[in-house]
Amino acid sequence: MKKYRFLLIVITVIYSCQPPRQYHDTFVKLQATINDSSETIHFGDTLKFTLTLPDTLFASTQTGSETIPVNSIQRVDYPFCLYQIDTTAPTISVKRINGNQATFATNGNSEDGGQVIMSVHGKPYTVTLNVVPPSKGLYYIQIPQMLGNIGVNNRNQYIGLVLNFKVNNKHWYLFDPYNPGFSNGIVSTDYDGFGYYLFRVK
C-alpha cells in the first residue's frame, strides 16, 4: 500500500506541472548549481538555481551521440514546480506554490511560476531561478520528467534539455516520514537526469 501511495503522489506531481509536449530527437543532460545546499535555510533566504550552458553540448541522439559547439542560442527553457509539504496532515499532502513572489528568474523570466526561460543576449548563456519560500516549512523543487528546449545555432528542431541539480545531497530523506519509500522510489528519476531537491525553512 505504501508503494502505491508513493506512485500516486509522484504521478500527481508530474502531471500537474508539465508544459505542452515537444518532439525531440536529440537531448542533452545538464546540471544547475545551487548557492546554498544546506538541508535547512532561514526564512527570508533565497535559493538560487543557476543553469549555465557550456560552450559545447554533448548530445544523445536516436542513433548515438553528437557534439554541438554553441555558436548562438535562440531559446533555452525548462519546466519546474515548487511544492510545500504539509507536515501536519494525517495523509500525504503537498501544495504547489505559484506566482512570481515565491519564484522569479534572473537573466530570464519565469512564466506563471512553472517555466524558466533564459535571456539569450550573449555569452555566458546563463539563467538563475530564484526561490524565496513564502513561509517556514518543508519544500521541494521538482524538474518534472519532461524535456526542456534548447534552440541552438538556428537548427530546425529544438534539442531536448534534461536538467538535474549539481549537489551531492538532495535531502530526499526529508520526505520519507510523510511519504514512506520516497527516497528509494526517486532514484530512477534522478538517474534519468531529472531533479528533485528538498529543503527545510526555519
C-alpha positions, 0 to 999 in steps of 0.5 A: 500500500505504501508503494502505491501511495508513493506512485500516486503522489509522484504521478500527481506531481508530474502531471500537474506541472508539465508544459505542452509536449515537444518532439525531440530527437536529440537531448542533452543532460545538464546540471544547475548549481545551487548557492546554498545546499544546506538541508535547512535555510532561514526564512527570508533566504533565497535559493538560487538555481543557476543553469549555465550552458557550456560552450559545447553540448554533448548530445544523445541522439536516436542513433548515438551521440553528437557534439554541438559547439554553441555558436548562438542560442535562440531559446533555452527553457525548462519546466519546474514546480515548487511544492510545500509539504504539509507536515501536519496532515494525517495523509500525504499532502503537498501544495504547489506554490505559484506566482512570481513572489515565491519564484522569479528568474534572473537573466530570464523570466519565469512564466506563471511560476512553472517555466524558466526561460533564459535571456539569450543576449550573449555569452555566458548563456546563463539563467538563475531561478530564484526561490524565496519560500513564502513561509517556514516549512518543508519544500521541494523543487521538482524538474518534472520528467519532461524535456526542456528546449534548447534552440541552438545555432538556428537548427530546425528542431529544438534539442531536448534539455534534461536538467538535474541539480549539481549537489551531492545531497538532495535531502530526499530523506526529508520526505520519507516520514510523510511519504514512506519509500520516497527516497528509494522510489526517486532514484530512477528519476534522478538517474534519468537526469531529472531533479528533485531537491528538498529543503527545510525553512526555519 
